[in-house]
């Protein structure tokens, strides 16, 4: 059992009607993606061709910030606001799709971009699944 799922199981009240497995997967995917995007941006900055990776760095950093915020927001259940959760999940799904597309452009040349694109796709899919369950 993941830490996210274990924490969800300890919540003392009903959890907003979310499927706990989908919610835990989304939380984990958000934080994994935030880490992957941060590391990818840093790796891009270490590449000799950093000027060509400028957009990738920017997209990575935006995605990392949105994923981290999304993971935190959907981890909280007290005073739950469905409209806010829906909006941030949609923003996260969009950011992850854009970042995955950008990193995929560089994936053949830079392994860190390939790994990051995979993390972004996983997070995009997890956000989509959670949105569909709302």
PAMINU-65487 format. One record per residue: x, y, z of N, C-alpha, C in turn; residue number from 1. Coordinates in Angstrom, 3 decimals. Layout:
// residues N
nx = X ny = Y nz = Z cax = X cay = Y caz = Z cx = X cy = Y cz = Z pos = NUM
...
// end
This chain:
// residues 134
nx = 0.847 ny = -1.180 nz = 0.000 cax = 0.000 cay = 0.000 caz = 0.000 cx = 0.892 cy = 1.242 cz = 0.000 pos = 1
nx = 0.536 ny = 2.188 nz = -0.834 cax = 1.308 cay = 3.422 caz = -0.924 cx = 1.050 cy = 4.315 cz = 0.286 pos = 2
nx = 1.961 ny = 5.255 nz = 0.498 cax = 1.779 cay = 6.228 caz = 1.588 cx = 0.542 cy = 7.084 cz = 1.338 pos = 3
nx = 0.321 ny = 7.469 nz = 0.092 cax = -0.866 cay = 8.282 caz = -0.216 cx = -2.133 cy = 7.522 cz = 0.149 pos = 4
nx = -2.201 ny = 6.255 nz = -0.208 cax = -3.395 cay = 5.444 caz = 0.107 cx = -3.507 cy = 5.228 cz = 1.618 pos = 5
nx = -2.390 ny = 4.984 nz = 2.273 cax = -2.420 cay = 4.796 caz = 3.729 cx = -2.940 cy = 6.052 cz = 4.420 pos = 6
nx = -2.505 ny = 7.213 nz = 3.964 cax = -2.993 cay = 8.461 caz = 4.559 cx = -4.475 cy = 8.665 cz = 4.270 pos = 7
nx = -4.913 ny = 8.344 nz = 3.074 cax = -6.338 cay = 8.456 caz = 2.758 cx = -7.169 cy = 7.565 cz = 3.666 pos = 8
nx = -6.648 ny = 6.370 nz = 3.938 cax = -7.374 cay = 5.420 caz = 4.792 cx = -7.448 cy = 5.866 cz = 6.239 pos = 9
nx = -6.576 ny = 6.783 nz = 6.647 cax = -6.607 cay = 7.245 caz = 8.036 cx = -7.504 cy = 8.456 cz = 8.232 pos = 10
nx = -8.026 ny = 9.041 nz = 7.143 cax = -8.858 cay = 10.239 caz = 7.264 cx = -10.101 cy = 9.910 cz = 8.089 pos = 11
nx = -10.401 ny = 10.716 nz = 9.103 cax = -11.446 cay = 10.358 caz = 10.062 cx = -12.889 cy = 10.522 cz = 9.576 pos = 12
nx = -13.106 ny = 11.119 nz = 8.410 cax = -14.463 cay = 11.296 caz = 7.894 cx = -14.556 cy = 10.711 cz = 6.486 pos = 13
nx = -15.767 ny = 10.724 nz = 5.923 cax = -15.930 cay = 10.271 caz = 4.541 cx = -15.116 cy = 11.160 cz = 3.615 pos = 14
nx = -14.580 ny = 10.557 nz = 2.546 cax = -13.712 cay = 11.270 caz = 1.614 cx = -14.462 cy = 11.705 cz = 0.364 pos = 15
nx = -15.210 ny = 12.698 nz = 0.382 cax = -15.698 cay = 13.435 caz = -0.782 cx = -16.206 cy = 12.591 cz = -1.951 pos = 16
nx = -16.429 ny = 11.319 nz = -1.789 cax = -16.938 cay = 10.500 caz = -2.876 cx = -15.909 cy = 10.062 cz = -3.906 pos = 17
nx = -14.643 ny = 10.412 nz = -3.728 cax = -13.605 cay = 9.964 caz = -4.653 cx = -13.336 cy = 8.484 cz = -4.466 pos = 18
nx = -13.049 ny = 7.795 nz = -5.555 cax = -12.569 cay = 6.420 caz = -5.477 cx = -11.175 cy = 6.482 cz = -4.857 pos = 19
nx = -10.954 ny = 5.809 nz = -3.733 cax = -9.655 cay = 5.944 caz = -3.045 cx = -8.469 cy = 5.446 cz = -3.859 pos = 20
nx = -8.657 ny = 4.444 nz = -4.689 cax = -7.546 cay = 3.959 caz = -5.516 cx = -7.177 cy = 4.977 cz = -6.592 pos = 21
nx = -8.186 ny = 5.566 nz = -7.241 cax = -7.920 cay = 6.583 caz = -8.256 cx = -7.304 cy = 7.828 cz = -7.632 pos = 22
nx = -7.795 ny = 8.201 nz = -6.458 cax = -7.262 cay = 9.374 caz = -5.772 cx = -5.810 cy = 9.159 cz = -5.369 pos = 23
nx = -5.505 ny = 8.011 nz = -4.791 cax = -4.123 cay = 7.712 caz = -4.386 cx = -3.196 cy = 7.680 cz = -5.597 pos = 24
nx = -3.645 ny = 7.072 nz = -6.682 cax = -2.828 cay = 7.026 caz = -7.901 cx = -2.569 cy = 8.430 cz = -8.426 pos = 25
nx = -3.574 ny = 9.289 nz = -8.384 cax = -3.412 cay = 10.656 caz = -8.874 cx = -2.428 cy = 11.429 cz = -7.992 pos = 26
nx = -2.567 ny = 11.318 nz = -6.697 cax = -1.655 cay = 12.010 caz = -5.780 cx = -0.214 cy = 11.568 cz = -6.033 pos = 27
nx = 0.004 ny = 10.262 nz = -6.121 cax = 1.353 cay = 9.738 caz = -6.358 cx = 1.891 cy = 10.188 cz = -7.714 pos = 28
nx = 1.041 ny = 10.136 nz = -8.735 cax = 1.475 cay = 10.528 caz = -10.071 cx = 1.834 cy = 12.013 cz = -10.110 pos = 29
nx = 1.071 ny = 12.837 nz = -9.393 cax = 1.365 cay = 14.280 caz = -9.356 cx = 2.727 cy = 14.547 cz = -8.736 pos = 30
nx = 3.004 ny = 13.931 nz = -7.591 cax = 4.280 cay = 14.186 caz = -6.931 cx = 5.452 cy = 13.560 cz = -7.694 pos = 31
nx = 5.251 ny = 12.385 nz = -8.287 cax = 6.297 cay = 11.778 caz = -9.117 cx = 6.600 cy = 12.655 cz = -10.328 pos = 32
nx = 5.546 ny = 13.181 nz = -10.936 cax = 5.727 cay = 14.029 caz = -12.113 cx = 6.430 cy = 15.333 cz = -11.744 pos = 33
nx = 6.046 ny = 15.921 nz = -10.618 cax = 6.711 cay = 17.156 caz = -10.177 cx = 8.208 cy = 16.927 cz = -10.011 pos = 34
nx = 8.578 ny = 15.805 nz = -9.430 cax = 9.998 cay = 15.495 caz = -9.238 cx = 10.687 cy = 15.256 cz = -10.574 pos = 35
nx = 10.053 ny = 14.491 nz = -11.454 cax = 10.649 cay = 14.196 caz = -12.755 cx = 10.844 cy = 15.480 cz = -13.575 pos = 36
nx = 9.849 ny = 16.357 nz = -13.542 cax = 9.944 cay = 17.611 caz = -14.299 cx = 11.033 cy = 18.520 cz = -13.739 pos = 37
nx = 11.151 ny = 18.585 nz = -12.436 cax = 12.198 cay = 19.399 caz = -11.820 cx = 13.579 cy = 18.866 cz = -12.200 pos = 38
nx = 13.738 ny = 17.553 nz = -12.126 cax = 15.016 cay = 16.936 caz = -12.473 cx = 15.316 cy = 17.073 cz = -13.959 pos = 39
nx = 14.292 ny = 16.971 nz = -14.795 cax = 14.499 cay = 17.112 caz = -16.232 cx = 14.928 cy = 18.541 cz = -16.573 pos = 40
nx = 14.280 ny = 19.522 nz = -15.968 cax = 14.670 cay = 20.915 caz = -16.206 cx = 16.134 cy = 21.125 cz = -15.825 pos = 41
nx = 16.528 ny = 20.577 nz = -14.692 cax = 17.908 cay = 20.709 caz = -14.242 cx = 18.868 cy = 20.015 cz = -15.215 pos = 42
nx = 18.480 ny = 18.831 nz = -15.669 cax = 19.327 cay = 18.106 caz = -16.627 cx = 19.423 cy = 18.866 cz = -17.945 pos = 43
nx = 18.320 ny = 19.461 nz = -18.385 cax = 18.352 cay = 20.274 caz = -19.618 cx = 19.349 cy = 21.419 cz = -19.476 pos = 44
nx = 19.373 ny = 22.037 nz = -18.308 cax = 20.298 cay = 23.150 caz = -18.075 cx = 21.756 cy = 22.706 cz = -18.090 pos = 45
nx = 21.998 ny = 21.434 nz = -17.835 cax = 23.359 cay = 20.902 caz = -17.840 cx = 23.808 cy = 20.449 cz = -19.233 pos = 46
nx = 22.894 ny = 20.415 nz = -20.182 cax = 23.229 cay = 19.985 caz = -21.546 cx = 24.011 cy = 21.090 cz = -22.267 pos = 47
nx = 24.881 ny = 20.685 nz = -23.183 cax = 25.644 cay = 21.648 caz = -23.980 cx = 24.727 cy = 22.493 cz = -24.867 pos = 48
nx = 23.620 ny = 21.921 nz = -25.304 cax = 22.696 cay = 22.612 caz = -26.209 cx = 21.534 cy = 23.257 cz = -25.440 pos = 49
nx = 21.846 ny = 23.862 nz = -24.328 cax = 20.808 cay = 24.395 caz = -23.436 cx = 19.907 cy = 25.406 cz = -24.135 pos = 50
nx = 20.415 ny = 26.178 nz = -25.050 cax = 19.584 cay = 27.175 caz = -25.740 cx = 18.435 cy = 26.511 cz = -26.498 pos = 51
nx = 18.691 ny = 25.348 nz = -27.075 cax = 17.650 cay = 24.627 caz = -27.811 cx = 16.626 cy = 23.985 cz = -26.878 pos = 52
nx = 16.946 ny = 23.910 nz = -25.599 cax = 16.062 cay = 23.277 caz = -24.614 cx = 15.325 cy = 24.295 cz = -23.747 pos = 53
nx = 15.429 ny = 25.554 nz = -24.102 cax = 14.809 cay = 26.622 caz = -23.296 cx = 13.317 cy = 26.370 cz = -23.074 pos = 54
nx = 12.579 ny = 26.046 nz = -24.128 cax = 11.132 cay = 25.799 caz = -23.999 cx = 10.868 cy = 24.562 cz = -23.141 pos = 55
nx = 11.707 ny = 23.570 nz = -23.268 cax = 11.558 cay = 22.352 caz = -22.459 cx = 11.727 cy = 22.679 cz = -20.980 pos = 56
nx = 12.732 ny = 23.480 nz = -20.658 cax = 12.960 cay = 23.879 caz = -19.260 cx = 11.750 cy = 24.615 cz = -18.729 pos = 57
nx = 11.260 ny = 25.583 nz = -19.489 cax = 10.098 cay = 26.364 caz = -19.050 cx = 8.876 cy = 25.462 cz = -18.837 pos = 58
nx = 8.621 ny = 24.579 nz = -19.780 cax = 7.475 cay = 23.678 caz = -19.677 cx = 7.643 cy = 22.731 cz = -18.489 pos = 59
nx = 8.843 ny = 22.234 nz = -18.289 cax = 9.126 cay = 21.369 caz = -17.131 cx = 8.814 cy = 22.080 cz = -15.823 pos = 60
nx = 9.298 ny = 23.294 nz = -15.686 cax = 9.110 cay = 24.023 caz = -14.427 cx = 7.644 cy = 24.376 cz = -14.180 pos = 61
nx = 6.931 ny = 24.764 nz = -15.242 cax = 5.505 cay = 25.035 caz = -15.093 cx = 4.759 cy = 23.770 cz = -14.674 pos = 62
nx = 5.064 ny = 22.677 nz = -15.335 cax = 4.403 cay = 21.405 caz = -15.032 cx = 4.716 cy = 20.960 cz = -13.603 pos = 63
nx = 5.962 ny = 21.091 nz = -13.196 cax = 6.348 cay = 20.697 caz = -11.833 cx = 5.557 cy = 21.480 cz = -10.797 pos = 64
nx = 5.425 ny = 22.787 nz = -10.996 cax = 4.684 cay = 23.609 caz = -10.039 cx = 3.207 cy = 23.227 cz = -9.997 pos = 65
nx = 2.612 ny = 23.020 nz = -11.162 cax = 1.188 cay = 22.677 caz = -11.221 cx = 0.940 cy = 21.294 cz = -10.624 pos = 66
nx = 1.806 ny = 20.343 nz = -10.918 cax = 1.651 cay = 18.982 caz = -10.366 cx = 1.777 cy = 18.980 cz = -8.844 pos = 67
nx = 2.753 ny = 19.699 nz = -8.325 cax = 2.937 cay = 19.744 caz = -6.866 cx = 1.715 cy = 20.373 cz = -6.201 pos = 68
nx = 1.216 ny = 21.457 nz = -6.769 cax = 0.028 cay = 22.103 caz = -6.201 cx = -1.181 cy = 21.178 cz = -6.287 pos = 69
nx = -1.334 ny = 20.488 nz = -7.402 cax = -2.463 cay = 19.573 caz = -7.564 cx = -2.401 cy = 18.441 cz = -6.551 pos = 70
nx = -1.225 ny = 17.862 nz = -6.386 cax = -1.072 cay = 16.787 caz = -5.399 cx = -1.454 cy = 17.240 cz = -4.006 pos = 71
nx = -1.080 ny = 18.459 nz = -3.656 cax = -1.421 cay = 18.984 caz = -2.330 cx = -2.917 cy = 19.253 cz = -2.208 pos = 72
nx = -3.518 ny = 19.868 nz = -3.220 cax = -4.940 cay = 20.206 caz = -3.159 cx = -5.801 cy = 18.950 cz = -3.065 pos = 73
nx = -5.527 ny = 17.949 nz = -3.895 cax = -6.380 cay = 16.751 caz = -3.857 cx = -6.065 cy = 15.850 cz = -2.667 pos = 74
nx = -5.006 ny = 16.149 nz = -1.931 cax = -4.718 cay = 15.419 caz = -0.691 cx = -5.565 cy = 15.915 cz = 0.476 pos = 75
nx = -6.144 ny = 17.108 nz = 0.333 cax = -6.942 cay = 17.703 caz = 1.413 cx = -8.421 cy = 17.437 cz = 1.172 pos = 76
nx = -9.127 ny = 17.110 nz = 2.253 cax = -10.545 cay = 16.763 caz = 2.126 cx = -11.462 cy = 17.604 cz = 2.997 pos = 77
nx = -10.928 ny = 18.212 nz = 4.022 cax = -11.743 cay = 19.051 caz = 4.895 cx = -12.133 cy = 20.307 cz = 4.121 pos = 78
nx = -13.431 ny = 20.613 nz = 4.078 cax = -13.898 cay = 21.780 caz = 3.340 cx = -13.765 cy = 21.626 cz = 1.844 pos = 79
nx = -13.885 ny = 20.424 nz = 1.342 cax = -13.722 cay = 20.067 caz = -0.064 cx = -14.564 cy = 20.957 cz = -0.979 pos = 80
nx = -13.968 ny = 21.412 nz = -2.072 cax = -14.642 cay = 22.221 caz = -3.087 cx = -14.471 cy = 21.510 cz = -4.436 pos = 81
nx = -15.543 ny = 20.896 nz = -4.919 cax = -15.481 cay = 20.114 caz = -6.163 cx = -15.060 cy = 20.967 cz = -7.354 pos = 82
nx = -15.519 ny = 22.214 nz = -7.419 cax = -15.163 cay = 23.069 caz = -8.547 cx = -13.667 cy = 23.373 cz = -8.573 pos = 83
nx = -13.098 ny = 23.638 nz = -7.411 cax = -11.660 cay = 23.903 caz = -7.335 cx = -10.863 cy = 22.648 cz = -7.689 pos = 84
nx = -11.269 ny = 21.512 nz = -7.144 cax = -10.570 cay = 20.257 caz = -7.458 cx = -10.634 cy = 19.960 cz = -8.944 pos = 85
nx = -11.793 ny = 20.135 nz = -9.540 cax = -11.953 cay = 19.888 caz = -10.973 cx = -11.041 cy = 20.828 cz = -11.783 pos = 86
nx = -11.030 ny = 22.103 nz = -11.416 cax = -10.220 cay = 23.078 caz = -12.161 cx = -8.730 cy = 22.762 cz = -12.078 pos = 87
nx = -8.249 ny = 22.412 nz = -10.902 cax = -6.809 cay = 22.154 caz = -10.777 cx = -6.435 cy = 20.839 cz = -11.440 pos = 88
nx = -7.320 ny = 19.847 nz = -11.398 cax = -7.053 cay = 18.591 caz = -12.105 cx = -7.016 cy = 18.812 cz = -13.615 pos = 89
nx = -7.901 ny = 19.653 nz = -14.121 cax = -7.890 cay = 19.963 caz = -15.553 cx = -6.614 cy = 20.707 cz = -15.935 pos = 90
nx = -6.201 ny = 21.658 nz = -15.096 cax = -4.962 cay = 22.386 caz = -15.362 cx = -3.763 cy = 21.437 cz = -15.338 pos = 91
nx = -3.756 ny = 20.527 nz = -14.406 cax = -2.655 cay = 19.570 caz = -14.297 cx = -2.617 cy = 18.653 cz = -15.519 pos = 92
nx = -3.777 ny = 18.183 nz = -15.919 cax = -3.849 cay = 17.321 caz = -17.110 cx = -3.307 cy = 18.066 cz = -18.332 pos = 93
nx = -3.670 ny = 19.318 nz = -18.480 cax = -3.210 cay = 20.133 caz = -19.606 cx = -1.700 cy = 20.356 cz = -19.556 pos = 94
nx = -1.193 ny = 20.714 nz = -18.369 cax = 0.249 cay = 20.949 caz = -18.213 cx = 1.042 cy = 19.680 cz = -18.499 pos = 95
nx = 0.547 ny = 18.560 nz = -18.011 cax = 1.249 cay = 17.294 caz = -18.236 cx = 1.253 cy = 16.907 cz = -19.709 pos = 96
nx = 0.156 ny = 17.129 nz = -20.388 cax = 0.109 cay = 16.837 caz = -21.820 cx = 1.094 cy = 17.694 cz = -22.596 pos = 97
nx = 1.132 ny = 18.990 nz = -22.268 cax = 2.061 cay = 19.897 caz = -22.948 cx = 3.505 cy = 19.523 cz = -22.663 pos = 98
nx = 3.794 ny = 19.189 nz = -21.417 cax = 5.164 cay = 18.841 caz = -21.047 cx = 5.584 cy = 17.513 cz = -21.686 pos = 99
nx = 4.678 ny = 16.554 nz = -21.690 cax = 4.985 cay = 15.270 caz = -22.332 cx = 5.275 cy = 15.472 cz = -23.816 pos = 100
nx = 4.479 ny = 16.312 nz = -24.471 cax = 4.708 cay = 16.589 caz = -25.892 cx = 6.075 cy = 17.242 cz = -26.116 pos = 101
nx = 6.393 ny = 18.238 nz = -25.279 cax = 7.681 cay = 18.935 caz = -25.419 cx = 8.850 cy = 17.991 cz = -25.147 pos = 102
nx = 8.781 ny = 17.241 nz = -24.070 cax = 9.879 cay = 16.324 caz = -23.747 cx = 10.026 cy = 15.230 cz = -24.806 pos = 103
nx = 8.916 ny = 14.796 nz = -25.373 cax = 8.978 cay = 13.763 caz = -26.417 cx = 9.771 cy = 14.234 cz = -27.633 pos = 104
nx = 9.769 ny = 15.530 nz = -27.885 cax = 10.540 cay = 16.080 caz = -29.009 cx = 12.043 cy = 15.868 cz = -28.826 pos = 105
nx = 12.471 ny = 15.723 nz = -27.583 cax = 13.898 cay = 15.606 caz = -27.264 cx = 14.277 cy = 14.215 cz = -26.744 pos = 106
nx = 13.313 ny = 13.323 nz = -26.671 cax = 13.507 cay = 12.035 caz = -26.002 cx = 14.548 cy = 11.142 cz = -26.668 pos = 107
nx = 14.677 ny = 11.228 nz = -27.973 cax = 15.674 cay = 10.382 caz = -28.641 cx = 17.094 cy = 10.825 cz = -28.337 pos = 108
nx = 17.265 ny = 12.103 nz = -28.057 cax = 18.597 cay = 12.642 caz = -27.796 cx = 18.925 cy = 12.704 cz = -26.300 pos = 109
nx = 17.879 ny = 12.870 nz = -25.470 cax = 18.094 cay = 13.064 caz = -24.036 cx = 17.213 cy = 12.100 cz = -23.233 pos = 110
nx = 17.847 ny = 11.160 nz = -22.586 cax = 17.125 cay = 10.143 caz = -21.809 cx = 16.269 cy = 10.779 cz = -20.713 pos = 111
nx = 16.750 ny = 11.857 nz = -20.107 cax = 15.968 cay = 12.503 caz = -19.049 cx = 14.642 cy = 13.019 cz = -19.593 pos = 112
nx = 14.611 ny = 13.445 nz = -20.835 cax = 13.352 cay = 13.897 caz = -21.440 cx = 12.410 cy = 12.716 cz = -21.680 pos = 113
nx = 12.946 ny = 11.573 nz = -22.046 cax = 12.109 cay = 10.386 caz = -22.238 cx = 11.457 cy = 9.974 cz = -20.931 pos = 114
nx = 12.241 ny = 9.926 nz = -19.867 cax = 11.721 cay = 9.546 caz = -18.547 cx = 10.673 cy = 10.554 cz = -18.087 pos = 115
nx = 10.948 ny = 11.818 nz = -18.296 cax = 10.015 cay = 12.865 caz = -17.891 cx = 8.703 cy = 12.756 cz = -18.674 pos = 116
nx = 8.800 ny = 12.530 nz = -19.974 cax = 7.588 cay = 12.394 caz = -20.792 cx = 6.714 cy = 11.252 cz = -20.284 pos = 117
nx = 7.333 ny = 10.156 nz = -19.881 cax = 6.574 cay = 9.027 caz = -19.334 cx = 5.861 cy = 9.414 cz = -18.037 pos = 118
nx = 6.554 ny = 10.118 nz = -17.161 cax = 5.945 cay = 10.555 caz = -15.897 cx = 4.787 cy = 11.517 cz = -16.162 pos = 119
nx = 4.960 ny = 12.389 nz = -17.136 cax = 3.897 cay = 13.335 caz = -17.484 cx = 2.678 cy = 12.613 cz = -18.041 pos = 120
nx = 2.876 ny = 11.636 nz = -18.894 cax = 1.744 cay = 10.883 caz = -19.449 cx = 1.001 cy = 10.122 cz = -18.351 pos = 121
nx = 1.752 ny = 9.542 nz = -17.430 cax = 1.119 cay = 8.828 caz = -16.311 cx = 0.267 cy = 9.791 cz = -15.492 pos = 122
nx = 0.784 ny = 10.962 nz = -15.212 cax = 0.048 cay = 11.942 caz = -14.421 cx = -1.163 cy = 12.459 cz = -15.198 pos = 123
nx = -0.979 ny = 12.718 nz = -16.471 cax = -2.089 cay = 13.161 caz = -17.317 cx = -3.224 cy = 12.138 cz = -17.266 pos = 124
nx = -2.885 ny = 10.865 nz = -17.388 cax = -3.887 cay = 9.798 caz = -17.364 cx = -4.541 cy = 9.672 cz = -15.987 pos = 125
nx = -3.749 ny = 9.831 nz = -14.920 cax = -4.300 cay = 9.744 caz = -13.559 cx = -5.267 cy = 10.889 cz = -13.283 pos = 126
nx = -4.923 ny = 12.089 nz = -13.723 cax = -5.832 cay = 13.236 caz = -13.564 cx = -7.107 cy = 13.012 cz = -14.361 pos = 127
nx = -6.963 ny = 12.503 nz = -15.567 cax = -8.118 cay = 12.241 caz = -16.417 cx = -9.042 cy = 11.202 cz = -15.782 pos = 128
nx = -8.462 ny = 10.149 nz = -15.232 cax = -9.275 cay = 9.104 caz = -14.594 cx = -10.006 cy = 9.651 cz = -13.367 pos = 129
nx = -9.331 ny = 10.458 nz = -12.583 cax = -9.966 cay = 11.037 caz = -11.396 cx = -11.067 cy = 12.010 cz = -11.807 pos = 130
nx = -10.822 ny = 12.816 nz = -12.809 cax = -11.853 cay = 13.722 caz = -13.319 cx = -13.080 cy = 12.956 cz = -13.803 pos = 131
nx = -12.848 ny = 11.876 nz = -14.511 cax = -13.957 cay = 11.066 caz = -15.042 cx = -14.799 cy = 10.462 cz = -13.922 pos = 132
nx = -14.185 ny = 10.249 nz = -12.770 cax = -14.907 cay = 9.629 caz = -11.640 cx = -15.677 cy = 10.640 cz = -10.801 pos = 133
nx = -15.470 ny = 11.935 nz = -11.066 cax = -16.123 cay = 12.960 caz = -10.256 cx = -17.591 cy = 13.149 cz = -10.645 pos = 134
// end
